[in-house]
Amino acid sequence: MSDITVKYRVLKVVEEMPPEITFEEVMKRVYFLDKVDRGLKQVEAGDIISGEAAKKVAQKVGRVNWTNQPLADIEASATSWL
């Protein structure tokens, strides 16, 4: 799918949507698909982190709380690979 142009992909996404779609929904869908594509390219390039490292980063930024580990320990662990 990397050989397909961005313009073609956007047009294809819009064509597949129902006629009553809003501009905001189109933009959300295009943005989502772009993020998925970028993520897949990162995986192919080996630019990934472990699940545990992802948990630590998420905890560090305050989005989730999977453990009662002190924040200082999480920060020390997470920054070691950043």
C-alpha positions as CSV (number, residue, x, y, z in Angstrom):
1,M,0.0,0.0,0.0
2,S,3.0,2.3,0.2
3,D,3.0,2.7,-3.6
4,I,-0.4,4.3,-3.5
5,T,-0.4,8.1,-3.3
6,V,-1.8,10.0,-0.4
7,K,-4.3,11.8,-2.7
8,Y,-5.6,8.4,-4.0
9,R,-5.9,7.0,-0.5
10,V,-7.9,10.1,0.7
11,L,-10.2,10.0,-2.3
12,K,-10.8,6.2,-1.8
13,V,-11.7,6.8,1.8
14,V,-14.1,9.5,0.9
15,E,-15.7,7.5,-1.9
16,E,-16.4,4.6,0.6
17,M,-18.2,6.8,3.1
18,P,-21.9,7.4,3.1
19,P,-23.3,10.6,1.5
20,E,-24.4,12.1,4.8
21,I,-20.9,12.1,6.3
22,T,-19.7,15.3,7.9
23,F,-16.4,17.0,7.1
24,E,-15.3,16.3,10.7
25,E,-15.9,12.6,10.3
26,V,-13.9,12.5,7.1
27,M,-11.0,14.3,8.8
28,K,-11.1,12.0,11.8
29,R,-11.1,8.9,9.5
30,V,-8.2,10.2,7.4
31,Y,-6.2,11.1,10.5
32,F,-6.9,7.7,12.0
33,L,-5.7,5.9,8.9
34,D,-2.6,8.0,8.7
35,K,-1.7,7.2,12.3
36,V,-2.3,3.5,11.6
37,D,-0.1,3.7,8.5
38,R,2.7,5.5,10.4
39,G,2.5,2.9,13.2
40,L,2.8,0.0,10.8
41,K,5.8,1.6,9.1
42,Q,7.4,2.0,12.6
43,V,6.8,-1.7,13.3
44,E,8.3,-2.7,9.9
45,A,11.4,-0.5,10.7
46,G,11.7,-2.1,14.2
47,D,11.0,1.2,15.9
48,I,9.0,-0.4,18.7
49,I,9.0,-0.6,22.5
50,S,7.9,-3.4,24.8
51,G,4.5,-3.4,26.5
52,E,6.1,-2.8,29.8
53,A,7.9,0.3,28.5
54,A,4.7,1.6,27.0
55,K,2.9,1.2,30.4
56,K,5.7,3.1,32.1
57,V,5.5,6.0,29.6
58,A,1.7,6.1,29.9
59,Q,1.9,6.2,33.7
60,K,4.5,8.9,33.5
61,V,2.3,11.2,31.5
62,G,-0.6,10.4,33.8
63,R,-2.9,8.6,31.4
64,V,-3.3,5.2,33.2
65,N,-2.5,3.7,36.5
66,W,-1.6,0.0,36.2
67,T,0.5,-0.2,39.3
68,N,1.2,1.3,42.7
69,Q,4.9,1.8,41.8
70,P,6.1,5.2,42.9
71,L,6.3,7.8,40.2
72,A,10.0,8.4,40.8
73,D,10.7,4.7,40.0
74,I,8.6,4.9,36.8
75,E,10.3,8.0,35.6
76,A,13.7,6.5,36.2
77,S,12.8,3.4,34.3
78,A,11.0,5.2,31.4
79,T,13.7,7.8,30.8
80,S,16.4,5.2,30.5
81,W,15.2,4.3,27.0
82,L,13.9,7.7,25.9
